[in-house]
Structures are given as C-alpha cells and as structure tokens.
C-alpha cells in the first residue's frame, strides 16, 4: 500500500473540511469520511488511496473540474512547504533548491512519486507517477507543475516555463515534466 506523509495529506483534509459550496459527500466513501474526522499528524503516513479520492473530490467541487486552480494551489503549496522545511530553499540558487527537494521528497511519499533525474542551470527534468486513476493523476501532475513553478520562483528563477513531455494519465509509463527558467542575478 502506497502512502503519503501527513504534511501533504493535511492540506487536502483542510480543504475538504472548509469547503462551503455544493456538497462534497458524493465523492467520498466511508474511509475518506473517517479520515476527515481524525486529527492529522504531519509526520504520520496516510493511504494514497484516500489522498487520491480527496483529490478527486477537491477537483470536482472546489476547482470545478478545472486544472488551472489546481496548478495555482501547487504554486501556493511551495511556500507552505518551505515554511515547514526552511532548509528546502537556497535563495538565488534554483538548481540547489531542486537538489534539496529531490533529497527531501523521499520523506513525502513511501514510493518514488517524484524524481528529479536531470538538473542543470536553467532546466530540470522531473518524473511524476503517483499510480492513481487518470483524473487524479492528471490533477496531481498539474499540482506538481504549480509546485515546481512556485519553488523555483522562491529560489529566484525567472521566466518559468513548464511542459509535459509525457503523461501517465494518457497511458505513458510516467509523466515527464520539463521545467525551464532564467537563472537569477547573483
């Protein structure tokens, strides 16, 4: 069973708990509802299956099926993760920041959901595979795109551009995200 760390799981739980729009209940089963009632420990492990269903519920209700708000949420989450892990960011050094993320990401998932196999000035290749259903995989990949945009921006990168070269939600073995940027003045 694949798992996600509570620090990421908590964001989804908070979003579902505070949602004030149309009912989110049709998207949730007993397991998800049970987790919504729990106190979430940021350092504990939680099932990816519940994380996935919460994500689909958020996409359908909060984001109304649109990926752009999901991407924006990813950007916002970079700042939140930096607050939780201050050593993640190396100001004015996007490459070093991505290297730190690559090491730290092992603490977020108990499987290789995200890897950064290639990093150099102005470009990084990031592989993504959460092993979820198509809808959840696509949304989570766009959230990851936003996260990396936000993280690189915090590190001083300019002119950010992200492009999916392959897509796990379309049947590829994994998603390949290529991020390009202009290095900051030092």
C-alpha positions in Angstrom: 0.0 0.0 0.0 1.5 3.4 -1.1 1.4 6.2 1.5 1.7 9.9 1.7 3.1 12.0 4.6 0.7 13.9 6.8 2.2 17.3 5.9 0.7 16.9 2.4 -2.4 14.9 3.4 -3.4 17.6 5.9 -3.7 20.2 3.1 -6.4 18.1 1.3 -8.2 17.4 4.6 -8.3 21.1 5.5 -9.6 21.9 2.0 -12.4 19.4 2.2 -13.3 20.3 5.8 -13.7 24.0 5.0 -15.4 23.7 1.6 -18.6 25.7 1.7 -20.0 25.0 -1.8 -22.1 22.2 -3.2 -21.9 19.0 -1.2 -18.7 17.1 -1.5 -20.2 14.0 0.1 -21.0 12.1 -3.1 -17.3 11.9 -3.9 -16.3 10.5 -0.5 -16.6 7.0 0.9 -16.5 5.8 4.5 -12.7 5.6 4.6 -12.4 9.2 3.4 -15.1 10.5 5.9 -13.3 8.6 8.7 -10.0 10.3 7.9 -11.8 13.7 7.8 -12.7 13.2 11.5 -9.2 12.4 12.6 -6.5 14.7 13.9 -3.9 14.6 11.1 -0.3 14.2 12.3 2.0 16.0 9.8 4.7 13.3 10.4 2.5 10.2 10.1 1.8 8.2 7.0 -1.7 8.1 5.3 -3.0 5.9 2.5 -2.6 7.2 -1.1 -6.0 5.7 -1.9 -7.7 8.2 0.5 -5.4 11.0 -0.7 -6.5 10.2 -4.3 -10.2 10.3 -3.5 -9.9 13.5 -1.6 -8.0 15.0 -4.5 -10.8 13.9 -7.0 -13.4 15.4 -4.7 -11.5 18.7 -4.5 -11.0 18.8 -8.3 -14.7 18.2 -8.9 -16.1 20.6 -6.3 -13.5 23.2 -5.2 -11.8 23.5 -8.6 -15.0 22.7 -10.5 -13.1 20.4 -12.8 -10.6 23.0 -13.9 -6.8 22.3 -13.7 -5.6 25.9 -13.6 -6.8 26.4 -9.9 -5.1 23.1 -9.1 -1.9 24.4 -10.6 -2.2 27.7 -8.6 -2.7 25.6 -5.5 0.5 23.9 -6.2 2.3 27.2 -6.5 0.9 28.3 -3.2 1.9 25.0 -1.5 5.6 25.6 -2.4 5.6 28.5 0.1 3.8 26.3 2.7 6.3 23.5 2.3 9.2 26.0 2.6 7.7 27.2 5.9 7.6 23.6 7.1 11.1 22.8 5.8 13.1 26.0 5.9 16.3 24.3 4.5 14.4 23.4 1.3 15.1 26.8 -0.2 18.5 28.1 -1.3 17.8 31.7 -2.3 19.1 32.7 -5.7 20.1 29.0 -6.4 17.3 27.2 -8.2 19.4 24.2 -9.0 20.5 23.7 -5.4 16.9 24.1 -4.3 15.8 21.4 -6.7 18.6 19.1 -5.4 17.4 19.7 -1.8 13.8 18.9 -2.9 15.0 15.7 -4.6 16.5 14.5 -1.3 13.6 15.7 0.8 10.9 14.3 -1.4 11.6 10.8 0.0 10.0 12.0 3.2 6.7 12.9 1.5 5.9 9.5 -0.2 7.0 6.0 0.6 7.5 5.3 -3.1 9.1 7.3 -5.9 6.2 9.6 -6.9 8.5 12.3 -8.0 12.1 12.2 -9.1 14.5 14.8 -10.5 16.8 12.8 -12.7 18.3 15.8 -14.5 19.1 19.3 -13.2 21.3 22.0 -14.5 21.3 25.8 -14.8 18.0 26.8 -16.4 16.5 23.3 -16.8 15.3 20.3 -14.9 13.5 17.1 -15.8 11.1 15.8 -13.3 9.4 12.4 -13.5 6.0 12.0 -11.9 3.9 8.9 -11.2 1.5 8.7 -8.4 0.0 5.5 -9.7 -3.6 6.9 -9.5 -6.5 6.9 -11.8 -6.4 9.1 -14.9 -8.3 12.1 -13.4 -6.4 12.1 -10.1 -3.0 11.5 -11.9 -3.6 14.5 -14.2 -4.7 16.8 -11.4 -1.8 15.8 -9.2 0.6 16.3 -12.0 -0.7 19.8 -12.6 -0.4 20.5 -8.9 3.2 19.3 -9.1 3.8 21.7 -12.1 2.5 24.5 -10.0 4.6 23.4 -7.0 7.8 23.5 -9.1 6.9 26.8 -10.5 6.4 28.2 -7.0 9.5 26.6 -5.6 11.7 27.8 -8.5 10.2 31.3 -8.2 11.0 31.3 -4.5 14.6 30.4 -5.4 14.8 33.4 -7.7 14.2 31.8 -11.1 12.7 34.0 -13.8 10.8 33.4 -17.0 9.5 30.0 -15.8 8.1 27.5 -18.3 6.9 24.0 -17.7 6.0 21.4 -20.3 4.8 17.8 -20.0 6.7 15.7 -22.5 4.8 12.5 -21.5 1.7 12.0 -19.5 1.0 9.0 -17.2 -2.7 9.9 -17.3 -2.7 9.3 -21.0 -1.1 5.9 -20.8 2.6 6.7 -20.7 4.7 4.8 -18.1 5.2 8.1 -16.2 4.8 11.8 -16.7 7.9 13.8 -17.7 7.8 17.4 -16.8 10.5 19.7 -18.2 11.0 23.0 -16.3 13.0 25.8 -17.9 13.9 29.1 -16.4 16.3 32.0 -16.5 18.9 31.9 -13.6 18.7 34.8 -11.1 21.3 37.5 -10.9 23.6 36.7 -8.0 
